[in-house]
């Protein structure tokens, strides 16, 4: 089973972005997603952004993940 996590964009550097979720920060590849801006939420899997997600959906998903801890 694979799990993709919503993460918030903090910095865009060409084809890469620095994203965060809680205390976790990662540098991810943006090759599959266009027009990424600071503040966007992205679904991240295996170091790649695979989809943009609106803020309310991202927040809902993150809350569900917190409940699973």
mmCIF file of the N, C-alpha and C atoms, coordinates in Angstrom:
data_MODEL
# 
_entry.id   MODEL 
# 
loop_
_atom_site.group_PDB 
_atom_site.id 
_atom_site.type_symbol 
_atom_site.label_atom_id 
_atom_site.label_alt_id 
_atom_site.label_comp_id 
_atom_site.label_asym_id 
_atom_site.label_entity_id 
_atom_site.label_seq_id 
_atom_site.pdbx_PDB_ins_code 
_atom_site.Cartn_x 
_atom_site.Cartn_y 
_atom_site.Cartn_z 
_atom_site.occupancy 
_atom_site.B_iso_or_equiv 
_atom_site.pdbx_formal_charge 
_atom_site.auth_seq_id 
_atom_site.auth_comp_id 
_atom_site.auth_asym_id 
_atom_site.auth_atom_id 
_atom_site.pdbx_PDB_model_num 
ATOM 1   N N  . UNK A 1 1  ? 0.841  -1.180 0.000   1.00 0.00 ? 1  UNK A N  1 
ATOM 2   C CA . UNK A 1 1  ? 0.000  0.000  0.000   1.00 0.00 ? 1  UNK A CA 1 
ATOM 3   C C  . UNK A 1 1  ? 0.885  1.243  0.000   1.00 0.00 ? 1  UNK A C  1 
ATOM 4   N N  . UNK A 1 2  ? 0.479  2.242  -0.746  1.00 0.00 ? 2  UNK A N  1 
ATOM 5   C CA . UNK A 1 2  ? 1.211  3.508  -0.818  1.00 0.00 ? 2  UNK A CA 1 
ATOM 6   C C  . UNK A 1 2  ? 0.382  4.604  -0.182  1.00 0.00 ? 2  UNK A C  1 
ATOM 7   N N  . UNK A 1 3  ? 1.065  5.577  0.369   1.00 0.00 ? 3  UNK A N  1 
ATOM 8   C CA . UNK A 1 3  ? 0.389  6.697  0.998   1.00 0.00 ? 3  UNK A CA 1 
ATOM 9   C C  . UNK A 1 3  ? 0.953  7.989  0.438   1.00 0.00 ? 3  UNK A C  1 
ATOM 10  N N  . UNK A 1 4  ? 0.077  8.836  -0.068  1.00 0.00 ? 4  UNK A N  1 
ATOM 11  C CA . UNK A 1 4  ? 0.478  10.155 -0.551  1.00 0.00 ? 4  UNK A CA 1 
ATOM 12  C C  . UNK A 1 4  ? 0.007  11.174 0.481   1.00 0.00 ? 4  UNK A C  1 
ATOM 13  N N  . UNK A 1 5  ? 0.840  12.143 0.778   1.00 0.00 ? 5  UNK A N  1 
ATOM 14  C CA . UNK A 1 5  ? 0.599  13.097 1.859   1.00 0.00 ? 5  UNK A CA 1 
ATOM 15  C C  . UNK A 1 5  ? 0.416  14.508 1.299   1.00 0.00 ? 5  UNK A C  1 
ATOM 16  N N  . UNK A 1 6  ? -0.613 15.252 1.763   1.00 0.00 ? 6  UNK A N  1 
ATOM 17  C CA . UNK A 1 6  ? -0.714 16.661 1.379   1.00 0.00 ? 6  UNK A CA 1 
ATOM 18  C C  . UNK A 1 6  ? 0.359  17.480 2.106   1.00 0.00 ? 6  UNK A C  1 
ATOM 19  N N  . UNK A 1 7  ? 1.053  18.307 1.351   1.00 0.00 ? 7  UNK A N  1 
ATOM 20  C CA . UNK A 1 7  ? 2.091  19.152 1.938   1.00 0.00 ? 7  UNK A CA 1 
ATOM 21  C C  . UNK A 1 7  ? 1.972  20.553 1.340   1.00 0.00 ? 7  UNK A C  1 
ATOM 22  N N  . UNK A 1 8  ? 2.342  21.550 2.140   1.00 0.00 ? 8  UNK A N  1 
ATOM 23  C CA . UNK A 1 8  ? 2.233  22.953 1.735   1.00 0.00 ? 8  UNK A CA 1 
ATOM 24  C C  . UNK A 1 8  ? 3.550  23.437 1.136   1.00 0.00 ? 8  UNK A C  1 
ATOM 25  N N  . UNK A 1 9  ? 3.449  24.162 0.029   1.00 0.00 ? 9  UNK A N  1 
ATOM 26  C CA . UNK A 1 9  ? 4.630  24.681 -0.664  1.00 0.00 ? 9  UNK A CA 1 
ATOM 27  C C  . UNK A 1 9  ? 5.172  25.891 0.093   1.00 0.00 ? 9  UNK A C  1 
ATOM 28  N N  . UNK A 1 10 ? 6.446  25.822 0.451   1.00 0.00 ? 10 UNK A N  1 
ATOM 29  C CA . UNK A 1 10 ? 7.111  26.940 1.126   1.00 0.00 ? 10 UNK A CA 1 
ATOM 30  C C  . UNK A 1 10 ? 8.026  27.716 0.190   1.00 0.00 ? 10 UNK A C  1 
ATOM 31  N N  . UNK A 1 11 ? 8.564  27.025 -0.822  1.00 0.00 ? 11 UNK A N  1 
ATOM 32  C CA . UNK A 1 11 ? 9.541  27.654 -1.713  1.00 0.00 ? 11 UNK A CA 1 
ATOM 33  C C  . UNK A 1 11 ? 9.518  26.917 -3.044  1.00 0.00 ? 11 UNK A C  1 
ATOM 34  N N  . UNK A 1 12 ? 9.591  27.644 -4.148  1.00 0.00 ? 12 UNK A N  1 
ATOM 35  C CA . UNK A 1 12 ? 9.664  27.039 -5.476  1.00 0.00 ? 12 UNK A CA 1 
ATOM 36  C C  . UNK A 1 12 ? 11.020 27.379 -6.062  1.00 0.00 ? 12 UNK A C  1 
ATOM 37  N N  . UNK A 1 13 ? 11.719 26.339 -6.540  1.00 0.00 ? 13 UNK A N  1 
ATOM 38  C CA . UNK A 1 13 ? 13.065 26.488 -7.114  1.00 0.00 ? 13 UNK A CA 1 
ATOM 39  C C  . UNK A 1 13 ? 13.109 25.753 -8.450  1.00 0.00 ? 13 UNK A C  1 
ATOM 40  N N  . UNK A 1 14 ? 12.637 26.389 -9.513  1.00 0.00 ? 14 UNK A N  1 
ATOM 41  C CA . UNK A 1 14 ? 12.624 25.743 -10.830 1.00 0.00 ? 14 UNK A CA 1 
ATOM 42  C C  . UNK A 1 14 ? 11.679 24.557 -10.842 1.00 0.00 ? 14 UNK A C  1 
ATOM 43  N N  . UNK A 1 15 ? 12.213 23.368 -11.121 1.00 0.00 ? 15 UNK A N  1 
ATOM 44  C CA . UNK A 1 15 ? 11.416 22.142 -11.182 1.00 0.00 ? 15 UNK A CA 1 
ATOM 45  C C  . UNK A 1 15 ? 11.272 21.466 -9.825  1.00 0.00 ? 15 UNK A C  1 
ATOM 46  N N  . UNK A 1 16 ? 11.661 22.154 -8.761  1.00 0.00 ? 16 UNK A N  1 
ATOM 47  C CA . UNK A 1 16 ? 11.586 21.583 -7.418  1.00 0.00 ? 16 UNK A CA 1 
ATOM 48  C C  . UNK A 1 16 ? 10.905 22.567 -6.479  1.00 0.00 ? 16 UNK A C  1 
ATOM 49  N N  . UNK A 1 17 ? 10.396 22.036 -5.371  1.00 0.00 ? 17 UNK A N  1 
ATOM 50  C CA . UNK A 1 17 ? 9.802  22.878 -4.331  1.00 0.00 ? 17 UNK A CA 1 
ATOM 51  C C  . UNK A 1 17 ? 10.177 22.318 -2.974  1.00 0.00 ? 17 UNK A C  1 
ATOM 52  N N  . UNK A 1 18 ? 10.245 23.206 -1.998  1.00 0.00 ? 18 UNK A N  1 
ATOM 53  C CA . UNK A 1 18 ? 10.381 22.796 -0.613  1.00 0.00 ? 18 UNK A CA 1 
ATOM 54  C C  . UNK A 1 18 ? 8.966  22.813 -0.049  1.00 0.00 ? 18 UNK A C  1 
ATOM 55  N N  . UNK A 1 19 ? 8.538  21.666 0.496   1.00 0.00 ? 19 UNK A N  1 
ATOM 56  C CA . UNK A 1 19 ? 7.190  21.526 1.036   1.00 0.00 ? 19 UNK A CA 1 
ATOM 57  C C  . UNK A 1 19 ? 7.269  21.100 2.489   1.00 0.00 ? 19 UNK A C  1 
ATOM 58  N N  . UNK A 1 20 ? 6.176  21.349 3.228   1.00 0.00 ? 20 UNK A N  1 
ATOM 59  C CA . UNK A 1 20 ? 6.176  20.964 4.640   1.00 0.00 ? 20 UNK A CA 1 
ATOM 60  C C  . UNK A 1 20 ? 4.813  20.432 5.061   1.00 0.00 ? 20 UNK A C  1 
ATOM 61  N N  . UNK A 1 21 ? 4.866  19.601 6.078   1.00 0.00 ? 21 UNK A N  1 
ATOM 62  C CA . UNK A 1 21 ? 3.671  19.099 6.759   1.00 0.00 ? 21 UNK A CA 1 
ATOM 63  C C  . UNK A 1 21 ? 4.091  18.859 8.202   1.00 0.00 ? 21 UNK A C  1 
ATOM 64  N N  . UNK A 1 22 ? 3.511  19.629 9.122   1.00 0.00 ? 22 UNK A N  1 
ATOM 65  C CA . UNK A 1 22 ? 3.948  19.545 10.511  1.00 0.00 ? 22 UNK A CA 1 
ATOM 66  C C  . UNK A 1 22 ? 5.401  19.973 10.606  1.00 0.00 ? 22 UNK A C  1 
ATOM 67  N N  . UNK A 1 23 ? 6.228  19.144 11.241  1.00 0.00 ? 23 UNK A N  1 
ATOM 68  C CA . UNK A 1 23 ? 7.659  19.449 11.383  1.00 0.00 ? 23 UNK A CA 1 
ATOM 69  C C  . UNK A 1 23 ? 8.510  18.869 10.265  1.00 0.00 ? 23 UNK A C  1 
ATOM 70  N N  . UNK A 1 24 ? 7.876  18.249 9.278   1.00 0.00 ? 24 UNK A N  1 
ATOM 71  C CA . UNK A 1 24 ? 8.599  17.579 8.192   1.00 0.00 ? 24 UNK A CA 1 
ATOM 72  C C  . UNK A 1 24 ? 8.709  18.498 6.990   1.00 0.00 ? 24 UNK A C  1 
ATOM 73  N N  . UNK A 1 25 ? 9.926  18.657 6.474   1.00 0.00 ? 25 UNK A N  1 
ATOM 74  C CA . UNK A 1 25 ? 10.166 19.428 5.257   1.00 0.00 ? 25 UNK A CA 1 
ATOM 75  C C  . UNK A 1 25 ? 10.877 18.529 4.261   1.00 0.00 ? 25 UNK A C  1 
ATOM 76  N N  . UNK A 1 26 ? 10.505 18.658 2.991   1.00 0.00 ? 26 UNK A N  1 
ATOM 77  C CA . UNK A 1 26 ? 11.118 17.866 1.938   1.00 0.00 ? 26 UNK A CA 1 
ATOM 78  C C  . UNK A 1 26 ? 11.287 18.709 0.683   1.00 0.00 ? 26 UNK A C  1 
ATOM 79  N N  . UNK A 1 27 ? 12.285 18.343 -0.115  1.00 0.00 ? 27 UNK A N  1 
ATOM 80  C CA . UNK A 1 27 ? 12.438 18.921 -1.439  1.00 0.00 ? 27 UNK A CA 1 
ATOM 81  C C  . UNK A 1 27 ? 11.839 17.909 -2.411  1.00 0.00 ? 27 UNK A C  1 
ATOM 82  N N  . UNK A 1 28 ? 10.877 18.365 -3.236  1.00 0.00 ? 28 UNK A N  1 
ATOM 83  C CA . UNK A 1 28 ? 10.173 17.452 -4.127  1.00 0.00 ? 28 UNK A CA 1 
ATOM 84  C C  . UNK A 1 28 ? 10.231 17.939 -5.575  1.00 0.00 ? 28 UNK A C  1 
ATOM 85  N N  . UNK A 1 29 ? 10.072 17.001 -6.478  1.00 0.00 ? 29 UNK A N  1 
ATOM 86  C CA . UNK A 1 29 ? 10.082 17.271 -7.912  1.00 0.00 ? 29 UNK A CA 1 
ATOM 87  C C  . UNK A 1 29 ? 8.691  17.720 -8.355  1.00 0.00 ? 29 UNK A C  1 
ATOM 88  N N  . UNK A 1 30 ? 8.628  18.756 -9.201  1.00 0.00 ? 30 UNK A N  1 
ATOM 89  C CA . UNK A 1 30 ? 7.359  19.317 -9.673  1.00 0.00 ? 30 UNK A CA 1 
ATOM 90  C C  . UNK A 1 30 ? 7.040  18.956 -11.126 1.00 0.00 ? 30 UNK A C  1 
ATOM 91  N N  . UNK A 1 31 ? 7.731  17.989 -11.698 1.00 0.00 ? 31 UNK A N  1 
ATOM 92  C CA . UNK A 1 31 ? 7.570  17.665 -13.119 1.00 0.00 ? 31 UNK A CA 1 
ATOM 93  C C  . UNK A 1 31 ? 6.137  17.328 -13.521 1.00 0.00 ? 31 UNK A C  1 
ATOM 94  N N  . UNK A 1 32 ? 5.328  16.784 -12.625 1.00 0.00 ? 32 UNK A N  1 
ATOM 95  C CA . UNK A 1 32 ? 3.976  16.341 -12.961 1.00 0.00 ? 32 UNK A CA 1 
ATOM 96  C C  . UNK A 1 32 ? 2.903  17.391 -12.699 1.00 0.00 ? 32 UNK A C  1 
ATOM 97  N N  . UNK A 1 33 ? 3.261  18.521 -12.082 1.00 0.00 ? 33 UNK A N  1 
ATOM 98  C CA . UNK A 1 33 ? 2.271  19.533 -11.698 1.00 0.00 ? 33 UNK A CA 1 
ATOM 99  C C  . UNK A 1 33 ? 2.724  20.892 -12.240 1.00 0.00 ? 33 UNK A C  1 
ATOM 100 N N  . UNK A 1 34 ? 1.796  21.616 -12.816 1.00 0.00 ? 34 UNK A N  1 
ATOM 101 C CA . UNK A 1 34 ? 2.115  22.921 -13.421 1.00 0.00 ? 34 UNK A CA 1 
ATOM 102 C C  . UNK A 1 34 ? 1.654  24.082 -12.539 1.00 0.00 ? 34 UNK A C  1 
ATOM 103 N N  . UNK A 1 35 ? 2.282  25.228 -12.724 1.00 0.00 ? 35 UNK A N  1 
ATOM 104 C CA . UNK A 1 35 ? 1.885  26.492 -12.073 1.00 0.00 ? 35 UNK A CA 1 
ATOM 105 C C  . UNK A 1 35 ? 1.806  26.396 -10.554 1.00 0.00 ? 35 UNK A C  1 
ATOM 106 N N  . UNK A 1 36 ? 2.822  25.847 -9.939  1.00 0.00 ? 36 UNK A N  1 
ATOM 107 C CA . UNK A 1 36 ? 2.868  25.710 -8.485  1.00 0.00 ? 36 UNK A CA 1 
ATOM 108 C C  . UNK A 1 36 ? 3.356  27.023 -7.873  1.00 0.00 ? 36 UNK A C  1 
ATOM 109 N N  . UNK A 1 37 ? 2.646  27.469 -6.835  1.00 0.00 ? 37 UNK A N  1 
ATOM 110 C CA . UNK A 1 37 ? 3.000  28.715 -6.151  1.00 0.00 ? 37 UNK A CA 1 
ATOM 111 C C  . UNK A 1 37 ? 3.148  28.465 -4.656  1.00 0.00 ? 37 UNK A C  1 
ATOM 112 N N  . UNK A 1 38 ? 3.874  29.358 -3.993  1.00 0.00 ? 38 UNK A N  1 
ATOM 113 C CA . UNK A 1 38 ? 4.001  29.294 -2.537  1.00 0.00 ? 38 UNK A CA 1 
ATOM 114 C C  . UNK A 1 38 ? 2.595  29.359 -1.933  1.00 0.00 ? 38 UNK A C  1 
ATOM 115 N N  . UNK A 1 39 ? 2.351  28.478 -0.959  1.00 0.00 ? 39 UNK A N  1 
ATOM 116 C CA . UNK A 1 39 ? 1.054  28.419 -0.307  1.00 0.00 ? 39 UNK A CA 1 
ATOM 117 C C  . UNK A 1 39 ? 0.140  27.340 -0.865  1.00 0.00 ? 39 UNK A C  1 
ATOM 118 N N  . UNK A 1 40 ? 0.439  26.831 -2.074  1.00 0.00 ? 40 UNK A N  1 
ATOM 119 C CA . UNK A 1 40 ? -0.348 25.730 -2.633  1.00 0.00 ? 40 UNK A CA 1 
ATOM 120 C C  . UNK A 1 40 ? -0.163 24.470 -1.801  1.00 0.00 ? 40 UNK A C  1 
ATOM 121 N N  . UNK A 1 41 ? -1.157 23.607 -1.841  1.00 0.00 ? 41 UNK A N  1 
ATOM 122 C CA . UNK A 1 41 ? -1.041 22.286 -1.238  1.00 0.00 ? 41 UNK A CA 1 
ATOM 123 C C  . UNK A 1 41 ? -0.908 21.266 -2.354  1.00 0.00 ? 41 UNK A C  1 
ATOM 124 N N  . UNK A 1 42 ? 0.028  20.354 -2.177  1.00 0.00 ? 42 UNK A N  1 
ATOM 125 C CA . UNK A 1 42 ? 0.291  19.319 -3.173  1.00 0.00 ? 42 UNK A CA 1 
ATOM 126 C C  . UNK A 1 42 ? 0.205  17.948 -2.533  1.00 0.00 ? 42 UNK A C  1 
ATOM 127 N N  . UNK A 1 43 ? -0.222 16.975 -3.322  1.00 0.00 ? 43 UNK A N  1 
ATOM 128 C CA . UNK A 1 43 ? -0.151 15.583 -2.893  1.00 0.00 ? 43 UNK A CA 1 
ATOM 129 C C  . UNK A 1 43 ? 1.240  15.097 -3.269  1.00 0.00 ? 43 UNK A C  1 
ATOM 130 N N  . UNK A 1 44 ? 1.990  14.606 -2.287  1.00 0.00 ? 44 UNK A N  1 
ATOM 131 C CA . UNK A 1 44 ? 3.375  14.171 -2.488  1.00 0.00 ? 44 UNK A CA 1 
ATOM 132 C C  . UNK A 1 44 ? 3.460  12.656 -2.334  1.00 0.00 ? 44 UNK A C  1 
ATOM 133 N N  . UNK A 1 45 ? 4.129  12.028 -3.289  1.00 0.00 ? 45 UNK A N  1 
ATOM 134 C CA . UNK A 1 45 ? 4.378  10.589 -3.211  1.00 0.00 ? 45 UNK A CA 1 
ATOM 135 C C  . UNK A 1 45 ? 5.762  10.303 -3.773  1.00 0.00 ? 45 UNK A C  1 
ATOM 136 N N  . UNK A 1 46 ? 6.582  9.645  -2.980  1.00 0.00 ? 46 UNK A N  1 
ATOM 137 C CA . UNK A 1 46 ? 7.918  9.200  -3.408  1.00 0.00 ? 46 UNK A CA 1 
ATOM 138 C C  . UNK A 1 46 ? 8.760  10.334 -3.984  1.00 0.00 ? 46 UNK A C  1 
ATOM 139 N N  . UNK A 1 47 ? 8.664  11.525 -3.363  1.00 0.00 ? 47 UNK A N  1 
ATOM 140 C CA . UNK A 1 47 ? 9.502  12.640 -3.776  1.00 0.00 ? 47 UNK A CA 1 
ATOM 141 C C  . UNK A 1 47 ? 8.975  13.447 -4.943  1.00 0.00 ? 47 UNK A C  1 
ATOM 142 N N  . UNK A 1 48 ? 7.765  13.125 -5.416  1.00 0.00 ? 48 UNK A N  1 
ATOM 143 C CA . UNK A 1 48 ? 7.159  13.841 -6.532  1.00 0.00 ? 48 UNK A CA 1 
ATOM 144 C C  . UNK A 1 48 ? 5.824  14.445 -6.111  1.00 0.00 ? 48 UNK A C  1 
ATOM 145 N N  . UNK A 1 49 ? 5.569  15.667 -6.584  1.00 0.00 ? 49 UNK A N  1 
ATOM 146 C CA . UNK A 1 49 ? 4.240  16.257 -6.449  1.00 0.00 ? 49 UNK A CA 1 
ATOM 147 C C  . UNK A 1 49 ? 3.398  15.624 -7.555  1.00 0.00 ? 49 UNK A C  1 
ATOM 148 N N  . UNK A 1 50 ? 2.259  15.040 -7.193  1.00 0.00 ? 50 UNK A N  1 
ATOM 149 C CA . UNK A 1 50 ? 1.463  14.358 -8.213  1.00 0.00 ? 50 UNK A CA 1 
ATOM 150 C C  . UNK A 1 50 ? 0.130  15.057 -8.495  1.00 0.00 ? 50 UNK A C  1 
ATOM 151 N N  . UNK A 1 51 ? -0.258 16.002 -7.613  1.00 0.00 ? 51 UNK A N  1 
ATOM 152 C CA . UNK A 1 51 ? -1.527 16.695 -7.832  1.00 0.00 ? 51 UNK A CA 1 
ATOM 153 C C  . UNK A 1 51 ? -1.633 17.892 -6.895  1.00 0.00 ? 51 UNK A C  1 
ATOM 154 N N  . UNK A 1 52 ? -2.287 18.961 -7.384  1.00 0.00 ? 52 UNK A N  1 
ATOM 155 C CA . UNK A 1 52 ? -2.634 20.086 -6.514  1.00 0.00 ? 52 UNK A CA 1 
ATOM 156 C C  . UNK A 1 52 ? -3.905 19.728 -5.767  1.00 0.00 ? 52 UNK A C  1 
ATOM 157 N N  . UNK A 1 53 ? -4.026 20.271 -4.576  1.00 0.00 ? 53 UNK A N  1 
ATOM 158 C CA . UNK A 1 53 ? -5.187 20.007 -3.735  1.00 0.00 ? 53 UNK A CA 1 
ATOM 159 C C  . UNK A 1 53 ? -5.648 21.336 -3.161  1.00 0.00 ? 53 UNK A C  1 
ATOM 160 N N  . UNK A 1 54 ? -6.975 21.570 -3.134  1.00 0.00 ? 54 UNK A N  1 
ATOM 161 C CA . UNK A 1 54 ? -7.411 22.835 -2.553  1.00 0.00 ? 54 UNK A CA 1 
ATOM 162 C C  . UNK A 1 54 ? -7.201 22.797 -1.043  1.00 0.00 ? 54 UNK A C  1 
ATOM 163 N N  . UNK A 1 55 ? -7.127 23.966 -0.447  1.00 0.00 ? 55 UNK A N  1 
ATOM 164 C CA . UNK A 1 55 ? -6.753 24.100 0.960   1.00 0.00 ? 55 UNK A CA 1 
ATOM 165 C C  . UNK A 1 55 ? -7.699 23.346 1.889   1.00 0.00 ? 55 UNK A C  1 
ATOM 166 N N  . UNK A 1 56 ? -9.001 23.414 1.645   1.00 0.00 ? 56 UNK A N  1 
ATOM 167 C CA . UNK A 1 56 ? -9.939 22.747 2.548   1.00 0.00 ? 56 UNK A CA 1 
ATOM 168 C C  . UNK A 1 56 ? -9.810 21.227 2.482   1.00 0.00 ? 56 UNK A C  1 
ATOM 169 N N  . UNK A 1 57 ? -9.604 20.675 1.296   1.00 0.00 ? 57 UNK A N  1 
ATOM 170 C CA . UNK A 1 57 ? -9.406 19.232 1.174   1.00 0.00 ? 57 UNK A CA 1 
ATOM 171 C C  . UNK A 1 57 ? -8.099 18.803 1.838   1.00 0.00 ? 57 UNK A C  1 
ATOM 172 N N  . UNK A 1 58 ? -7.060 19.615 1.682   1.00 0.00 ? 58 UNK A N  1 
ATOM 173 C CA . UNK A 1 58 ? -5.778 19.308 2.318   1.00 0.00 ? 58 UNK A CA 1 
ATOM 174 C C  . UNK A 1 58 ? -5.936 19.283 3.833   1.00 0.00 ? 58 UNK A C  1 
ATOM 175 N N  . UNK A 1 59 ? -6.616 20.287 4.381   1.00 0.00 ? 59 UNK A N  1 
ATOM 176 C CA . UNK A 1 59 ? -6.812 20.356 5.836   1.00 0.00 ? 59 UNK A CA 1 
ATOM 177 C C  . UNK A 1 59 ? -7.607 19.151 6.343   1.00 0.00 ? 59 UNK A C  1 
ATOM 178 N N  . UNK A 1 60 ? -8.663 18.753 5.606   1.00 0.00 ? 60 UNK A N  1 
ATOM 179 C CA . UNK A 1 60 ? -9.466 17.587 6.002   1.00 0.00 ? 60 UNK A CA 1 
ATOM 180 C C  . UNK A 1 60 ? -8.607 16.325 6.038   1.00 0.00 ? 60 UNK A C  1 
ATOM 181 N N  . UNK A 1 61 ? -7.818 16.135 5.000   1.00 0.00 ? 61 UNK A N  1 
ATOM 182 C CA . UNK A 1 61 ? -6.957 14.949 4.915   1.00 0.00 ? 61 UNK A CA 1 
ATOM 183 C C  . UNK A 1 61 ? -5.932 14.933 6.036   1.00 0.00 ? 61 UNK A C  1 
ATOM 184 N N  . UNK A 1 62 ? -5.322 16.078 6.324   1.00 0.00 ? 62 UNK A N  1 
ATOM 185 C CA . UNK A 1 62 ? -4.334 16.153 7.397   1.00 0.00 ? 62 UNK A CA 1 
ATOM 186 C C  . UNK A 1 62 ? -4.956 15.867 8.760   1.00 0.00 ? 62 UNK A C  1 
ATOM 187 N N  . UNK A 1 63 ? -6.188 16.334 8.974   1.00 0.00 ? 63 UNK A N  1 
ATOM 188 C CA . UNK A 1 63 ? -6.885 16.045 10.232  1.00 0.00 ? 63 UNK A CA 1 
ATOM 189 C C  . UNK A 1 63 ? -7.150 14.545 10.382  1.00 0.00 ? 63 UNK A C  1 
ATOM 190 N N  . UNK A 1 64 ? -7.547 13.900 9.313   1.00 0.00 ? 64 UNK A N  1 
ATOM 191 C CA . UNK A 1 64 ? -7.791 12.452 9.340   1.00 0.00 ? 64 UNK A CA 1 
ATOM 192 C C  . UNK A 1 64 ? -6.500 11.712 9.657   1.00 0.00 ? 64 UNK A C  1 
ATOM 193 N N  . UNK A 1 65 ? -5.410 12.133 9.038   1.00 0.00 ? 65 UNK A N  1 
ATOM 194 C CA . UNK A 1 65 ? -4.112 11.483 9.302   1.00 0.00 ? 65 UNK A CA 1 
ATOM 195 C C  . UNK A 1 65 ? -3.688 11.658 10.759  1.00 0.00 ? 65 UNK A C  1 
ATOM 196 N N  . UNK A 1 66 ? -3.973 12.825 11.353  1.00 0.00 ? 66 UNK A N  1 
ATOM 197 C CA . UNK A 1 66 ? -3.653 13.055 12.767  1.00 0.00 ? 66 UNK A CA 1 
ATOM 198 C C  . UNK A 1 66 ? -4.425 12.099 13.673  1.00 0.00 ? 66 UNK A C  1 
ATOM 199 N N  . UNK A 1 67 ? -5.674 11.827 13.316  1.00 0.00 ? 67 UNK A N  1 
ATOM 200 C CA . UNK A 1 67 ? -6.504 10.923 14.104  1.00 0.00 ? 67 UNK A CA 1 
ATOM 201 C C  . UNK A 1 67 ? -5.990 9.485  14.069  1.00 0.00 ? 67 UNK A C  1 
ATOM 202 N N  . UNK A 1 68 ? -5.278 9.129  13.014  1.00 0.00 ? 68 UNK A N  1 
ATOM 203 C CA . UNK A 1 68 ? -4.762 7.762  12.871  1.00 0.00 ? 68 UNK A CA 1 
ATOM 204 C C  . UNK A 1 68 ? -3.544 7.481  13.735  1.00 0.00 ? 68 UNK A C  1 
ATOM 205 N N  . UNK A 1 69 ? -2.916 8.512  14.273  1.00 0.00 ? 69 UNK A N  1 
ATOM 206 C CA . UNK A 1 69 ? -1.698 8.342  15.085  1.00 0.00 ? 69 UNK A CA 1 
ATOM 207 C C  . UNK A 1 69 ? -1.976 7.548  16.339  1.00 0.00 ? 69 UNK A C  1 
# 
